[in-house]
Amino acid sequence: MCLAIPGRILSLSADLATVEVSGVRREVNIALLPELKVGDWVLIHVGFALSRLNEEEARQTLSYLEQLGDLELPR
């Protein structure tokens, strides 16, 4: 089973973005979505941003993951 997780873009640099997922920052390749900007929410899988999400979708997905016990959201 594969899992993609929502993250919010904090900064951009060429084909990379720094994203935050539940308080953890990581580098993600955004070459598939060149139109992204700081503040956008993206769905991340194995280090790649696969699609853009609106904030409501992202927070709802994070909430579901938290309920499953796979993720702890920052308060």
C-alpha positions as CSV (number, residue, x, y, z in Angstrom):
1,M,0.0,0.0,0.0
2,C,1.2,3.5,-0.8
3,L,0.6,6.6,1.2
4,A,0.8,10.2,0.2
5,I,0.9,12.9,2.8
6,P,-0.1,16.6,2.6
7,G,2.5,19.2,3.3
8,R,2.6,23.0,3.1
9,I,5.3,24.7,1.0
10,L,7.6,27.0,3.1
11,S,10.1,28.0,0.4
12,L,11.0,27.3,-3.2
13,S,14.3,26.8,-5.0
14,A,14.4,25.6,-8.7
15,D,12.7,22.2,-8.7
16,L,12.8,21.8,-4.9
17,A,10.6,23.0,-2.2
18,T,10.9,22.9,1.6
19,V,7.6,21.6,2.9
20,E,6.3,21.1,6.4
21,V,4.4,18.0,7.4
22,S,3.2,18.0,11.0
23,G,6.0,20.1,12.2
24,V,8.7,18.3,10.2
25,R,10.5,20.0,7.4
26,R,11.8,18.2,4.4
27,E,12.9,18.8,0.8
28,V,10.5,17.7,-1.9
29,N,10.9,17.6,-5.7
30,I,8.3,19.9,-7.4
31,A,9.3,19.4,-11.0
32,L,5.9,17.9,-11.8
33,L,4.1,21.0,-10.6
34,P,6.1,24.1,-11.7
35,E,3.2,26.5,-10.9
36,L,3.4,26.0,-7.1
37,K,4.0,28.9,-4.8
38,V,4.9,29.4,-1.1
39,G,1.9,28.6,1.1
40,D,0.4,26.0,-1.3
41,W,-0.5,22.6,0.0
42,V,0.7,19.5,-1.9
43,L,0.3,15.8,-1.7
44,I,3.7,14.2,-1.3
45,H,4.8,10.7,-2.1
46,V,8.4,9.3,-2.0
47,G,9.9,12.8,-2.1
48,F,7.7,14.2,-5.0
49,A,4.9,16.6,-4.9
50,L,2.2,14.9,-7.0
51,S,-0.7,17.4,-6.8
52,R,-1.9,20.6,-5.2
53,L,-4.6,20.5,-2.6
54,N,-6.7,23.2,-1.0
55,E,-6.1,23.8,2.7
56,E,-9.4,22.2,3.7
57,E,-8.5,18.9,1.8
58,A,-5.1,18.9,3.3
59,R,-6.2,19.4,6.9
60,Q,-9.0,16.8,6.6
61,T,-6.5,14.3,5.3
62,L,-4.1,15.0,8.1
63,S,-6.9,14.6,10.6
64,Y,-7.8,11.2,9.1
65,L,-4.2,10.1,9.4
66,E,-4.0,11.3,13.0
67,Q,-7.2,9.3,13.8
68,L,-5.5,6.2,12.3
69,G,-2.6,6.8,14.7
70,D,-0.1,7.2,11.8
71,L,0.6,10.9,12.4
72,E,0.6,13.4,15.2
73,L,-0.6,16.9,14.3
74,P,1.1,19.9,16.0
75,R,-1.2,21.9,18.3
